[in-house]
Amino acid sequence: MNAATEASHVAIDAQGRAWIDDSNVKVIEVVLDYLAYGWDADEIRRQHPHLSLGQIHSALAYYHDHREQFDTQIETGLTAVDRAAKVSAHSPLRSSLRATGRL
């Protein structure tokens, strides 16, 4: 039997965030491209040529192994964005921009 080797390409920082090794890219960034645009690994590679296919596949595998955690994080982020949009909808700056026709 051959011994399997592991090349995860994923590192976890002190805050518990997953990063792609040897890059400045979080796993969630690749996951969002995958989910939002429906990109496969080859398209993600075209859009992020500084990442190898191995790094991308590892990031996607890590997502699938921790899907519930990532999906919760994404949902929390979307809720925060919606809340911020509602708060800023009536801000003095937006009102001023509307008054000048710039918004």
Protein Blocks (a to p, Z undefined) as FASTA:
>chain_A
ZZddddekpacdfkopacdehiabdfklmmmmmmmnopafklmmmmmmmbcfklmmmmmm
mmmmmmmmmmmmmmmmmmmmmmmmmmmmmgfklmmmmmnopZZ
